[in-house]
Amino acid sequence: MKRSARRQCRCDRTTVRVSRRIWNRALSGSVTTGVRSLVIVVALLVAGCSTGSHIASGRPDGAPTRPTAGLRPTLPAAPHRSSAPLSARIVLPARTMTAGSSMSVRIVVENNTGRSIHASGCLTLFQVALVNSRYRPSVAWFTCAQAFTIPIGESSYSTRVQASYSACSPGRPQGAVRACLPDRQPPPLPPGDYRAMLFQVGHLVPVPPAMTVRVTPPESAP
């Protein structure tokens, strides 16, 4: 467009110079064709400049630009709708626990399936327990029937993780089950590294990666 404008400007100046020259010659009597010839010549010059300007631009004004050979025109992106998979994660307030202690944890569920999930359980749908290569607890569930709904979007569920055995035997050990403490509570877990793992009613959500938790020796009584 700039090249076309410069050529148009040069043509205008050339037309003015030629027109003045012919006009002066006509007045001096050297041109015998008269004013009519002058008008015809000027008209031809103007037409020539106009034609040149269209050639330089390569297309008429207002015409759409043709795509360059070998290149595809860019089209608007079509709307793309995708459902992210159902996911869950464990949120721990700390990564260390004293043997025999407990702490509150949260299970955060991201439900982007576009529909609510309905389930039946008792008190809770999720539990978190500590496991390692030498210890994997048997998680117990209460036996009532409650209706639960996991809504669309993000939701959070609270539970507690124990740094103690999940069960014990009163009096003396029974196979792999340790003996209860004098207060009939399960004994503390041995110090070491464990993994906080999610347990759930059925298969509601994909099991998230377990999180490492270090269990430290119990504090000695004063």
C-alpha positions in Angstrom: 0.0 0.0 0.0 2.9 2.4 0.7 4.6 1.6 -2.6 1.3 2.3 -4.4 0.9 5.6 -2.6 4.4 6.7 -3.6 3.9 5.8 -7.2 0.5 7.6 -7.3 2.3 10.7 -5.9 5.0 10.6 -8.6 2.4 10.2 -11.3 0.5 13.2 -9.9 3.7 15.3 -10.0 4.6 14.1 -13.5 1.1 14.9 -14.7 1.3 18.4 -13.4 4.7 19.0 -15.0 3.7 17.7 -18.4 0.4 19.5 -18.3 2.1 22.8 -17.6 4.6 22.2 -20.4 1.9 21.4 -22.9 -0.2 24.4 -21.7 2.7 26.8 -22.1 3.5 25.4 -25.5 -0.2 25.8 -26.5 -0.1 29.4 -25.4 3.1 30.1 -27.4 1.5 28.7 -30.5 3.9 25.6 -30.9 1.0 23.2 -30.4 -1.6 23.4 -33.1 -4.1 20.9 -31.9 -5.4 23.3 -29.3 -6.9 23.0 -26.0 -8.8 19.8 -26.9 -5.6 17.9 -27.5 -4.3 19.2 -24.2 -7.3 17.8 -22.4 -6.9 14.4 -24.2 -3.2 14.1 -23.3 -3.8 15.0 -19.7 -6.6 12.5 -19.5 -4.4 9.8 -20.9 -1.7 10.6 -18.3 -4.1 10.4 -15.5 -5.5 7.1 -16.7 -2.0 5.7 -17.0 -1.1 6.7 -13.4 -4.4 5.2 -12.2 -3.6 1.9 -14.0 -0.1 1.8 -12.6 -1.3 2.3 -9.1 -3.7 -0.7 -9.4 -0.9 -2.9 -10.7 1.4 -1.9 -7.9 -1.2 -2.8 -5.3 -1.9 -6.1 -6.9 -5.6 -6.1 -6.1 -8.6 -3.7 -6.3 -9.4 -1.6 -3.3 -11.7 -3.5 -0.9 -10.9 -6.9 -2.4 -10.0 -9.6 0.1 -6.3 -10.6 0.4 -5.5 -13.9 -1.3 -3.6 -16.4 0.9 0.1 -16.9 0.0 0.8 -20.0 -2.0 1.8 -23.0 0.2 0.3 -21.4 3.4 -3.1 -22.2 4.8 -5.2 -19.3 6.1 -5.5 -19.2 9.9 -9.0 -20.2 11.0 -10.6 -19.5 14.4 -10.0 -22.3 16.8 -13.1 -24.5 17.3 -14.3 -24.7 20.9 -12.8 -27.7 22.6 -14.6 -29.3 25.6 -12.8 -31.9 27.6 -13.6 -33.4 31.0 -10.7 -33.7 33.4 -10.5 -37.1 35.1 -11.8 -37.4 38.6 -9.0 -36.9 41.1 -8.2 -36.8 44.8 -5.3 -35.7 46.9 -4.3 -36.0 50.6 -3.4 -32.8 52.5 -1.3 -33.3 55.6 -0.6 -30.6 58.2 2.8 -32.2 58.9 5.2 -34.9 57.6 6.3 -36.1 61.0 4.3 -37.7 63.8 5.2 -38.9 67.3 4.5 -42.6 67.7 1.1 -43.1 69.3 -0.2 -39.7 68.2 -2.8 -38.8 65.6 -3.5 -35.8 63.4 -6.3 -34.5 61.2 -5.9 -34.8 57.5 -8.0 -33.7 54.5 -9.0 -35.5 51.3 -9.6 -33.0 48.5 -11.6 -34.3 45.6 -11.8 -32.7 42.2 -14.9 -33.8 40.3 -14.9 -32.3 36.8 -17.0 -35.1 35.2 -20.0 -32.8 35.0 -22.2 -34.9 37.3 -22.4 -35.5 41.0 -21.4 -38.9 42.4 -23.7 -40.6 44.9 -22.4 -43.2 47.3 -23.5 -45.0 50.5 -21.3 -45.3 53.6 -21.2 -44.8 57.3 -19.9 -41.6 58.9 -17.2 -41.2 56.2 -16.3 -42.3 52.7 -12.5 -42.0 53.1 -9.8 -43.0 55.6 -6.1 -42.4 55.7 -3.7 -44.9 57.3 0.0 -45.3 57.6 1.6 -48.3 55.8 5.1 -49.5 55.0 6.8 -52.7 53.8 6.4 -54.4 57.3 3.0 -53.1 58.2 -0.3 -52.8 56.3 -3.3 -52.3 58.5 -6.8 -53.8 58.0 -9.0 -50.7 57.8 -12.4 -51.2 59.5 -15.6 -49.5 58.4 -18.8 -48.9 60.4 -21.9 -50.7 59.2 -24.6 -48.1 58.8 -26.1 -46.8 55.6 -25.8 -43.1 54.9 -26.2 -41.3 51.6 -23.3 -39.2 50.5 -22.9 -36.9 47.4 -19.6 -35.8 45.9 -20.6 -32.6 44.2 -19.2 -31.2 40.9 -16.0 -29.2 41.5 -13.8 -29.3 44.5 -14.9 -30.8 47.8 -13.0 -31.6 51.0 -13.4 -34.5 53.6 -11.7 -34.6 57.0 -10.5 -37.7 58.8 -7.7 -38.7 61.2 -4.5 -40.7 60.7 -3.1 -42.6 63.6 0.5 -43.4 64.3 -0.7 -46.5 66.2 -1.7 -50.0 65.2 -5.2 -50.3 63.9 -6.2 -53.1 66.2 -5.0 -54.9 69.3 -5.7 -58.0 71.4 -6.6 -57.7 75.1 -4.2 -59.5 77.4 -1.8 -61.1 75.0 -0.9 -61.0 71.3 -3.0 -63.1 68.9 -0.8 -64.0 65.9 0.2 -60.7 64.1 -2.2 -58.7 66.3 -0.3 -56.9 69.1 -1.4 -56.8 72.7 -3.4 -53.8 73.8 -2.0 -51.2 76.2 -3.3 -51.2 79.8 -6.0 -48.7 78.7 -7.0 -51.1 76.0 -5.7 -48.8 73.3 -3.6 -50.1 70.4 0.2 -49.8 70.9 2.2 -47.1 69.0 3.8 -47.9 65.7 7.5 -48.5 65.6 9.5 -45.3 64.6 10.4 -45.2 60.9 9.2 -44.0 57.5 5.6 -44.7 56.5 3.3 -43.8 53.7 0.0 -42.1 54.3 -2.4 -44.0 52.0 -6.0 -43.3 51.1 -8.7 -46.0 51.7 -12.2 -45.5 50.5 -15.7 -47.1 50.3 -15.7 -48.9 47.0 -13.9 -47.2 44.1 -15.2 -43.7 44.2 -12.0 -41.8 43.1 -8.6 -42.8 41.7 -6.2 -43.5 44.5 -3.8 -40.6 44.8 0.0 -41.1 45.4 0.8 -41.9 49.1 2.6 -39.3 51.0 5.7 -40.0 53.1 5.4 -39.6 56.9 8.1 -40.1 59.4 7.1 -41.6 62.8 9.4 -40.5 65.6 9.9 -42.2 69.0 7.4 -41.3 71.6 8.4 -38.5 74.0 9.6 -39.9 77.3 7.4 -39.1 80.3 8.8 -36.5 82.7 
